[in-house]
Amino acid sequence: MAEVLLFHHAQGQTTGFLAFADELRRAGHIVHAPDLYDGRTFVSLDEGVEYAGEIGFDEMIERGVLAADGLPGELVYAGFSLGVLPAQKLAQTRAGARGALLFHSCVPTSQFASSWPVDVPVQVHAMAADPWFVDEGDLEAALALVESAAHAELFLYPGDQHLFADAGLPSYDANAAALLRQRVLAFLGTR
């Protein structure tokens, strides 16, 4: 059983995001899923990104870091898209991290530390033709992470959807999401 700190994407705590957290709980894991938007959700990704920009991306990261206060250090940090920012920062900088799951996004490790911690395994999951992932530099960051980290995996799924693992959104891809869940549960089973 793993203990996970899971951060939502730019559209907020959607029903699909919450369902994903519940699936991990049903598998026997402890999952903390803080709401960094104070209850707000957005119909479109663009609206959510605009809202996050108004708050400030550094503030979003700080809210995620504060959500870890009071929790054990031995966590797996996970995030969907925008939620990757606090998840990745915590995995790289907070002592005791057991792993990281980065869904739909990845940033250069240099944003938070000089390198990825040698003892923290990580998985990155995205669609191979997702313009948010491919065109915004996330693919390059993920490839560099896999090349430099001791225990890193990049899983690219066929398709071009961004939030394909959120069952409550039109971008949901049932087949890709099922494979992602299978890989995530296997990862968590070893933490």
C-alpha positions, -999 to 999 in steps of 0.1 A, spaced: 0 0 0 13 35 -9 3 69 3 -2 93 -25 -6 131 -27 -25 137 -59 -29 172 -75 -57 181 -99 -53 197 -134 -63 232 -146 -100 224 -148 -100 217 -110 -114 187 -91 -136 174 -118 -157 143 -113 -132 123 -134 -103 134 -114 -121 125 -81 -131 91 -96 -94 85 -104 -85 92 -68 -112 69 -56 -100 41 -79 -66 43 -62 -83 42 -28 -103 11 -38 -70 -6 -47 -60 -1 -11 -39 31 -13 -42 62 9 -48 92 -14 -48 128 -4 -63 150 -32 -63 187 -20 -83 213 -38 -60 240 -49 -89 260 -65 -111 263 -34 -140 244 -51 -138 260 -85 -140 239 -117 -139 250 -153 -156 236 -184 -126 241 -206 -89 236 -202 -82 271 -216 -105 286 -189 -87 267 -162 -53 276 -174 -64 313 -175 -76 311 -139 -43 294 -128 -25 322 -146 -45 348 -127 -36 331 -94 0 327 -106 18 294 -113 42 300 -85 13 304 -62 -2 271 -75 31 254 -67 31 269 -32 -4 258 -25 6 223 -34 37 224 -12 16 237 17 -9 208 11 20 184 19 26 201 53 15 177 81 16 147 58 44 120 61 75 125 40 72 90 25 46 99 -2 42 92 -39 36 126 -55 12 126 -85 -3 153 -106 -25 157 -136 -11 184 -161 -10 216 -140 -9 194 -109 25 181 -121 41 214 -110 37 209 -73 40 171 -76 73 173 -94 87 200 -71 78 179 -40 92 147 -55 125 165 -63 129 186 -31 110 170 -2 129 144 18 115 109 18 97 109 -15 87 73 -25 80 81 -62 63 104 -87 36 100 -112 34 128 -138 3 127 -160 0 148 -192 30 170 -183 66 172 -173 89 202 -167 127 203 -168 142 190 -136 163 222 -134 131 242 -125 132 227 -90 166 212 -84 199 205 -102 188 169 -110 162 142 -103 168 125 -69 186 91 -76 163 72 -52 130 85 -64 113 64 -92 91 83 -117 66 76 -144 55 101 -170 23 94 -190 11 114 -220 -4 110 -255 22 109 -283 5 137 -303 -9 158 -275 0 194 -286 1 206 -249 27 179 -242 46 178 -275 46 215 -285 51 231 -250 84 214 -242 70 187 -219 81 158 -242 117 171 -243 117 175 -205 103 139 -201 129 125 -225 157 143 -206 143 130 -173 142 94 -185 177 97 -198 192 112 -166 172 95 -138 181 61 -125 145 48 -123 123 67 -149 98 56 -174 80 75 -202 47 60 -215 34 75 -247 -1 65 -257 -16 67 -292 -37 99 -297 -37 136 -293 -58 143 -262 -44 161 -232 -64 150 -202 -72 115 -215 -72 99 -180 -101 121 -167 -133 101 -173 -154 132 -168 -140 151 -198 -146 148 -236 -108 141 -240 -112 109 -220 -98 78 -238 -110 46 -221 -84 23 -235 -54 46 -228 -68 54 -194 -72 17 -185 -36 10 -195 -24 41 -175 -43 28 -144 -28 -6 -148 7 8 -149 1 32 -121 -13 5 -98 17 -17 -106 40 12 -97 22 19 -65 22 -17 -56 60 -15 -52 61 16 -31 
